[in-house]
Amino acid sequence: MASLESARDGAENVERAAENVTEHPVFENIARGGFVMSGLVHVLIGVIALRMALGDSSADADQGGALRAVASAPGGVILLWIGGLAMAALVIWHVAEAWFGARWKDDGTETIVHVVRTLGKAVVYGALAVTALRFAAGGSSDSGQQTSEVTAGLLGGAAGRIAVVMVGLVVLGIGCYHVHKGASRGFEDDLRIPRGQQIARAIVVTGVLGYVAKGIALLGVGLMFGWAGLGADPEKATGLDGALQSTASLPAGGIALAVIGAGLVLYGIYAALRSRYAPM
């Protein structure tokens, strides 16, 4: 009995220490830097997409292409180290938010939605943090090729093809979520927006257009995965870069790609603004 109480006290002390760390102003500011790095990546992806719309397909319009561009710039490696560590801090903050949010919320359904959504964000920022730190350490990757290779391994059997189609459906769902969140201005619930100021208008404009554009891009990725799974063709599952290249090949695709690229730039600006106005 005494050992059980001691273990419980120890767990409570660890929990209290974790809460103190994640609420510390220094940790908070570092985590906010993760939003800024995410914004930079989206701006660069948007710029690459705009270049593709003008006929330049030499760069990859995905996270790898964006981070490769940062790494090649003067001081880019240092920026990647700082940004990668900041996003790692943001991952820790999201995990803590999921844990403590689950402890504080009374509604079971609301708690599940909160935990799934928050941990989903942690996974996204975690993947971006790992990629940024890998580039900072001198590594490189072709995410489209890696996606095709992984997909090829799954398409060897019926279960694998079903898994690829399911991935496509999940990405389609995420894309629809982004479009809805932008069109309905649901992102405003994530921020403390100062009312009656120019910055409030900038947040709304970049949030609406940015979320919708990112959602459309993700819908393209989801369709590519679904197509790959149904047709057992791993070359179709190439991620965001492949989806944008496919968009460029459609009638009036250059115009559509330019609109998506401009929207991704706006989403990047929104992410940077979020670093200032998101409650932590």
C-alpha positions in Angstrom: 0.0 0.0 0.0 2.8 2.4 0.9 4.6 1.6 -2.3 1.4 2.3 -4.3 1.0 5.7 -2.6 4.7 6.4 -3.2 4.3 5.6 -6.9 1.2 7.8 -7.1 3.0 10.7 -5.4 6.0 10.2 -7.8 3.7 10.3 -10.8 2.0 13.4 -9.5 5.4 15.1 -9.0 6.4 14.3 -12.6 3.1 15.5 -13.9 3.4 18.8 -11.9 7.0 19.2 -13.2 5.9 18.7 -16.8 3.1 21.2 -16.4 5.6 23.8 -14.9 8.0 23.3 -17.8 5.4 23.6 -20.6 3.9 26.7 -18.9 7.3 28.4 -18.5 7.6 31.6 -20.6 10.9 30.5 -22.1 9.6 27.1 -23.2 6.4 28.9 -24.5 8.5 31.3 -26.7 10.6 28.4 -28.1 7.4 26.5 -29.0 5.9 29.5 -30.6 9.0 29.5 -32.9 7.8 26.2 -34.2 4.8 28.0 -35.7 7.2 30.4 -37.4 9.3 27.6 -38.9 6.1 25.8 -40.1 5.1 29.1 -41.7 8.4 29.5 -43.5 8.1 26.0 -44.9 4.6 26.6 -46.2 5.7 29.9 -47.8 8.6 28.2 -49.6 6.3 25.4 -50.8 3.9 28.0 -52.1 6.7 29.9 -53.9 7.9 26.6 -55.5 4.3 25.9 -56.6 4.2 29.4 -58.1 7.4 28.7 -60.0 5.9 25.4 -61.2 2.9 27.3 -62.4 5.2 29.4 -64.5 6.8 26.3 -66.0 9.7 25.6 -63.6 9.6 22.1 -62.3 13.2 21.8 -61.1 12.4 22.0 -57.4 10.2 19.7 -55.2 7.1 21.5 -54.0 7.0 19.7 -50.6 8.6 19.9 -47.2 11.8 18.3 -48.5 12.1 20.8 -51.3 11.4 23.7 -49.0 13.9 22.6 -46.4 16.5 21.9 -49.0 16.1 25.5 -50.2 16.6 26.7 -46.6 19.7 24.5 -46.1 21.3 26.0 -49.2 20.8 29.6 -48.1 23.5 31.4 -46.1 22.9 30.6 -42.5 20.2 28.1 -43.5 21.7 25.2 -41.6 21.6 27.3 -38.3 18.1 28.3 -39.1 17.1 24.6 -39.6 18.7 23.6 -36.2 16.8 26.4 -34.5 13.5 25.7 -36.3 13.8 22.0 -35.9 14.3 22.3 -32.1 11.5 24.8 -31.9 9.1 22.5 -33.6 10.3 19.7 -31.3 9.3 21.9 -28.4 5.9 22.5 -30.1 5.5 18.7 -30.3 6.1 18.4 -26.5 3.6 21.3 -25.9 0.9 19.6 -28.0 1.5 16.2 -26.2 1.2 18.1 -22.8 -2.0 19.8 -24.1 -3.5 16.5 -25.0 -2.7 15.0 -21.6 -3.8 17.8 -19.4 -6.8 18.6 -21.6 -7.9 15.0 -21.2 -7.5 15.4 -17.4 -9.5 18.6 -17.3 -12.4 17.9 -19.7 -15.5 16.2 -18.3 -17.3 15.3 -21.6 -16.1 11.9 -22.9 -16.7 12.6 -26.6 -15.1 16.1 -26.3 -12.1 14.6 -24.6 -11.6 12.0 -27.3 -11.9 14.6 -30.1 -9.5 17.0 -28.2 -6.9 14.2 -27.7 -7.0 12.9 -31.3 -6.8 16.3 -32.8 -4.0 17.5 -30.6 -1.9 14.4 -31.0 -2.5 14.6 -34.7 -0.9 18.1 -34.7 2.0 16.7 -32.6 2.6 14.0 -35.2 2.6 16.6 -38.0 5.0 18.9 -36.3 7.1 16.0 -35.2 7.6 14.8 -38.7 8.5 18.3 -39.9 10.9 18.7 -36.9 12.7 15.4 -37.7 13.0 16.3 -41.4 14.3 19.8 -40.6 16.9 18.4 -38.1 17.9 15.7 -40.7 18.6 18.4 -43.3 20.4 20.5 -40.6 22.7 17.5 -40.0 23.6 17.3 -43.6 21.1 14.6 -44.7 18.7 14.9 -47.6 15.7 13.0 -48.9 13.4 12.7 -51.9 10.1 12.4 -50.1 8.2 11.6 -53.3 10.5 8.7 -54.1 10.4 7.4 -50.5 6.6 7.6 -50.5 6.5 5.6 -53.8 8.9 3.0 -52.3 6.9 2.5 -49.2 3.7 2.3 -51.2 5.2 -0.2 -53.6 5.9 -2.5 -50.6 2.3 -2.2 -49.5 0.7 -2.8 -52.9 2.1 -6.4 -53.0 -1.0 -7.7 -51.3 -4.7 -7.0 -50.9 -4.3 -5.8 -47.3 -1.6 -3.4 -48.4 -3.7 -2.0 -51.2 -6.6 -1.5 -48.7 -4.1 0.3 -46.3 -3.0 2.6 -49.1 -6.6 3.5 -50.0 -7.3 4.1 -46.3 -4.4 6.5 -46.1 -5.8 8.3 -49.1 -9.2 8.5 -47.4 -7.6 9.9 -44.2 -5.7 12.5 -46.2 -8.9 13.4 -48.0 -10.6 13.8 -44.7 -7.8 16.1 -43.5 -8.1 18.1 -46.7 -11.9 18.5 -46.2 -11.3 19.5 -42.6 -8.8 22.3 -43.7 -11.2 23.6 -46.4 -14.1 23.6 -43.9 -12.0 25.2 -41.2 -10.9 28.0 -43.6 -14.3 28.6 -45.1 -16.1 28.6 -41.8 -13.3 30.7 -40.1 -13.1 28.0 -37.5 -9.4 28.8 -37.0 -10.4 31.8 -35.1 -11.1 29.6 -32.1 -7.4 28.7 -32.0 -6.4 32.4 -31.6 -6.9 35.4 -29.4 -7.4 37.9 -32.2 -7.3 41.6 -31.3 -10.6 43.1 -32.5 -10.9 46.2 -34.5 -7.3 46.2 -35.7 -5.6 45.8 -39.2 -3.9 42.7 -37.9 -7.2 41.0 -37.2 -8.2 41.5 -40.9 -4.8 40.1 -42.0 -5.3 37.0 -39.8 -8.8 36.4 -41.2 -7.7 36.8 -44.8 -4.6 34.7 -44.6 -6.4 32.1 -42.4 -9.4 31.7 -44.8 -7.4 31.6 -48.0 -4.5 29.7 -46.5 -6.6 26.9 -45.0 -8.7 26.5 -48.1 -5.6 26.3 -50.4 -3.9 23.8 -48.1 -7.0 21.7 -48.0 -7.3 21.6 -51.7 -3.6 20.6 -52.0 -4.2 17.8 -49.5 -7.3 16.6 -51.4 -5.0 16.2 -54.4 -2.6 14.1 -52.3 -5.4 12.0 -51.0 -6.7 11.3 -54.5 -3.2 10.3 -55.6 -3.0 7.7 -52.8 -6.5 6.4 -53.5 -5.6 6.2 -57.2 -2.4 4.3 -56.4 -4.2 1.9 -54.1 -7.0 1.1 -56.5 -4.7 0.8 -59.5 -1.8 -0.9 -57.7 0.5 1.8 -59.1 3.0 3.1 -56.4 4.2 5.8 -58.8 0.9 7.6 -58.3 1.6 8.0 -54.6 4.2 10.7 -54.7 2.9 13.1 -52.0 2.4 16.8 -52.3 4.9 17.4 -55.0 3.4 14.8 -57.2 -0.1 16.1 -56.6 0.9 19.7 -57.5 2.7 18.4 -60.7 -0.4 16.6 -61.7 -2.4 19.7 -61.2 -0.1 21.6 -63.5 -0.7 19.1 -66.2 -4.5 19.6 -66.2 -6.3 22.1 -68.5 -5.9 25.5 -66.9 -3.7 23.7 -64.3 -1.2 26.4 -64.3 -3.8 28.9 -63.1 -5.1 26.4 -60.4 -1.5 25.8 -59.3 -0.8 29.5 -59.0 -3.9 30.0 -56.9 -2.9 27.0 -54.6 0.7 28.3 -54.4 -0.5 31.8 -53.4 -2.8 30.3 -50.9 0.0 28.2 -49.3 2.1 31.4 -49.0 -0.8 33.0 -47.2 -1.1 30.0 -45.0 2.6 30.4 -44.1 2.0 34.0 -43.2 -1.0 32.9 -41.1 1.2 30.4 -39.3 3.7 33.1 -38.4 0.9 35.3 -37.1 -0.4 32.3 -35.1 2.9 32.2 -33.3 2.0 35.6 -31.8 -1.7 35.2 -31.1 -2.2 31.5 -30.3 -2.9 30.9 -26.6 -0.3 28.5 -25.1 
